Amino acid sequence: MKFTPLRSDKIAEEKDLTAAYEKGHEIGKVCISPAFLFFKKGFKTYYIAYDDATAIYRRQLSVEANLCCEQGDIIQEYLLIRAEGTKEQQIQLPDTKAARILMDELKALRPDYNFNAPKETK
């Protein structure tokens, strides 16, 4: 598998990435490993070291939907990754349960990291 760095100035060795990917496990399009966070977008698999990301957090979006009998909302879960010098990445997660499991595992893996959304300045 070919890996693409999210930050072009932070390139890792292919053998290290392959070993990290195999040690990790996937939740939807995201793979959690001890050293790197991997995610798939299109045909590419991106990676970023946890220390290289400025923010990793979860976002819920409510989408209004017309269902067969009535109107309702569908909740969509996303993992957002911000890194200096890159565009914010938004990866859709399968459901709320998967998003909760993903965030719990990330918090257990990196207890010192702040997985909350950054405060927006206006």
C-alpha positions as a Markdown table, in Angstrom:
| # | Residue | x | y | z |
|---|---|---|---|---|
| 1 | Met | 0.0 | 0.0 | 0.0 |
| 2 | Lys | 1.2 | 3.5 | -0.8 |
| 3 | Phe | 0.9 | 6.1 | 1.8 |
| 4 | Thr | 0.6 | 9.9 | 1.3 |
| 5 | Pro | 1.7 | 12.3 | 4.0 |
| 6 | Leu | -0.8 | 14.9 | 5.0 |
| 7 | Arg | 2.0 | 17.3 | 5.7 |
| 8 | Ser | 4.5 | 17.2 | 2.9 |
| 9 | Asp | 7.3 | 18.3 | 5.2 |
| 10 | Lys | 6.8 | 15.3 | 7.5 |
| 11 | Ile | 7.6 | 12.2 | 5.4 |
| 12 | Ala | 8.1 | 8.9 | 7.1 |
| 13 | Glu | 9.8 | 5.7 | 6.0 |
| 14 | Glu | 7.5 | 3.3 | 4.0 |
| 15 | Lys | 8.5 | 0.3 | 6.2 |
| 16 | Asp | 7.6 | 2.2 | 9.4 |
| 17 | Leu | 4.2 | 3.2 | 7.9 |
| 18 | Thr | 3.5 | -0.4 | 6.8 |
| 19 | Ala | 4.3 | -1.8 | 10.2 |
| 20 | Ala | 2.3 | 1.0 | 12.0 |
| 21 | Tyr | -0.7 | 0.3 | 9.7 |
| 22 | Glu | -0.6 | -3.4 | 10.4 |
| 23 | Lys | -0.5 | -2.8 | 14.1 |
| 24 | Gly | -3.5 | -0.5 | 14.0 |
| 25 | His | -7.1 | -1.3 | 13.4 |
| 26 | Glu | -9.7 | 0.4 | 11.2 |
| 27 | Ile | -12.9 | 2.1 | 12.1 |
| 28 | Gly | -14.6 | 3.1 | 8.9 |
| 29 | Lys | -12.1 | 5.0 | 6.7 |
| 30 | Val | -9.8 | 5.7 | 9.7 |
| 31 | Cys | -7.0 | 3.4 | 11.0 |
| 32 | Ile | -5.7 | 4.1 | 14.5 |
| 33 | Ser | -2.1 | 3.0 | 15.2 |
| 34 | Pro | 0.2 | 3.9 | 18.1 |
| 35 | Ala | 2.3 | 6.3 | 16.1 |
| 36 | Phe | 0.2 | 7.5 | 13.2 |
| 37 | Leu | -3.4 | 8.2 | 12.3 |
| 38 | Phe | -4.3 | 6.9 | 8.8 |
| 39 | Phe | -7.4 | 7.8 | 6.8 |
| 40 | Lys | -8.6 | 7.0 | 3.3 |
| 41 | Lys | -9.8 | 9.6 | 0.9 |
| 42 | Gly | -10.6 | 8.5 | -2.7 |
| 43 | Phe | -7.8 | 6.1 | -3.8 |
| 44 | Lys | -5.2 | 7.5 | -1.4 |
| 45 | Thr | -4.3 | 6.5 | 2.2 |
| 46 | Tyr | -3.1 | 9.6 | 4.1 |
| 47 | Tyr | -1.1 | 9.5 | 7.3 |
| 48 | Ile | -0.2 | 12.0 | 10.0 |
| 49 | Ala | 1.7 | 11.6 | 13.3 |
| 50 | Tyr | -0.4 | 12.7 | 16.3 |
| 51 | Asp | 2.2 | 15.3 | 17.3 |
| 52 | Asp | 2.1 | 16.9 | 13.8 |
| 53 | Ala | -1.7 | 17.6 | 13.9 |
| 54 | Thr | -2.8 | 20.8 | 15.5 |
| 55 | Ala | -6.3 | 19.5 | 16.2 |
| 56 | Ile | -8.2 | 16.2 | 15.9 |
| 57 | Tyr | -11.8 | 16.2 | 16.9 |
| 58 | Arg | -15.3 | 14.9 | 16.2 |
| 59 | Arg | -18.1 | 16.8 | 14.6 |
| 60 | Gln | -21.8 | 16.0 | 14.3 |
| 61 | Leu | -24.0 | 17.4 | 11.5 |
| 62 | Ser | -27.7 | 17.2 | 11.5 |
| 63 | Val | -29.2 | 16.8 | 8.0 |
| 64 | Glu | -32.8 | 17.4 | 7.4 |
| 65 | Ala | -34.4 | 14.5 | 5.6 |
| 66 | Asn | -37.8 | 13.7 | 4.2 |
| 67 | Leu | -38.4 | 10.1 | 5.1 |
| 68 | Cys | -41.3 | 7.9 | 3.8 |
| 69 | Cys | -43.9 | 8.9 | 6.4 |
| 70 | Glu | -42.6 | 12.0 | 8.1 |
| 71 | Gln | -39.8 | 14.5 | 8.2 |
| 72 | Gly | -36.8 | 13.8 | 10.4 |
| 73 | Asp | -33.1 | 14.5 | 10.9 |
| 74 | Ile | -30.2 | 12.2 | 10.2 |
| 75 | Ile | -27.1 | 12.7 | 12.2 |
| 76 | Gln | -23.8 | 12.4 | 10.3 |
| 77 | Glu | -20.5 | 11.9 | 12.2 |
| 78 | Tyr | -17.1 | 13.3 | 11.0 |
| 79 | Leu | -13.6 | 13.2 | 12.2 |
| 80 | Leu | -11.8 | 16.5 | 11.5 |
| 81 | Ile | -8.0 | 16.8 | 11.3 |
| 82 | Arg | -6.2 | 20.1 | 11.3 |
| 83 | Ala | -2.5 | 20.4 | 10.6 |
| 84 | Glu | -0.4 | 23.4 | 10.0 |
| 85 | Gly | 0.0 | 24.2 | 6.3 |
| 86 | Thr | -2.8 | 21.9 | 5.1 |
| 87 | Lys | -6.5 | 22.1 | 4.4 |
| 88 | Glu | -8.7 | 20.8 | 7.2 |
| 89 | Gln | -9.6 | 17.1 | 6.5 |
| 90 | Gln | -13.1 | 15.9 | 7.1 |
| 91 | Ile | -13.6 | 12.1 | 7.2 |
| 92 | Gln | -17.1 | 10.7 | 7.4 |
| 93 | Leu | -17.6 | 8.0 | 10.0 |
| 94 | Pro | -20.1 | 5.1 | 9.8 |
| 95 | Asp | -22.3 | 6.1 | 12.7 |
| 96 | Thr | -22.4 | 7.6 | 16.2 |
| 97 | Lys | -21.3 | 4.4 | 17.9 |
| 98 | Ala | -18.2 | 4.1 | 15.7 |
| 99 | Ala | -17.4 | 7.8 | 16.3 |
| 100 | Arg | -17.6 | 7.3 | 20.1 |
| 101 | Ile | -15.4 | 4.2 | 19.9 |
| 102 | Leu | -12.9 | 6.0 | 17.7 |
| 103 | Met | -12.6 | 9.0 | 20.1 |
| 104 | Asp | -12.4 | 6.7 | 23.2 |
| 105 | Glu | -9.6 | 4.8 | 21.6 |
| 106 | Leu | -7.7 | 7.9 | 20.6 |
| 107 | Lys | -8.1 | 9.3 | 24.1 |
| 108 | Ala | -6.8 | 6.1 | 25.6 |
| 109 | Leu | -3.9 | 6.0 | 23.2 |
| 110 | Arg | -2.9 | 9.7 | 23.7 |
| 111 | Pro | -4.2 | 10.8 | 27.1 |
| 112 | Asp | -2.1 | 14.0 | 26.9 |
| 113 | Tyr | -3.6 | 15.2 | 23.6 |
| 114 | Asn | -6.6 | 17.6 | 23.5 |
| 115 | Phe | -9.3 | 16.1 | 21.3 |
| 116 | Asn | -11.7 | 19.0 | 21.6 |
| 117 | Ala | -12.6 | 21.4 | 18.8 |
| 118 | Pro | -10.5 | 24.5 | 18.8 |
| 119 | Lys | -12.1 | 27.8 | 19.8 |
| 120 | Glu | -13.0 | 29.8 | 16.7 |
| 121 | Thr | -12.0 | 33.5 | 16.7 |
| 122 | Lys | -14.0 | 36.0 | 14.8 |
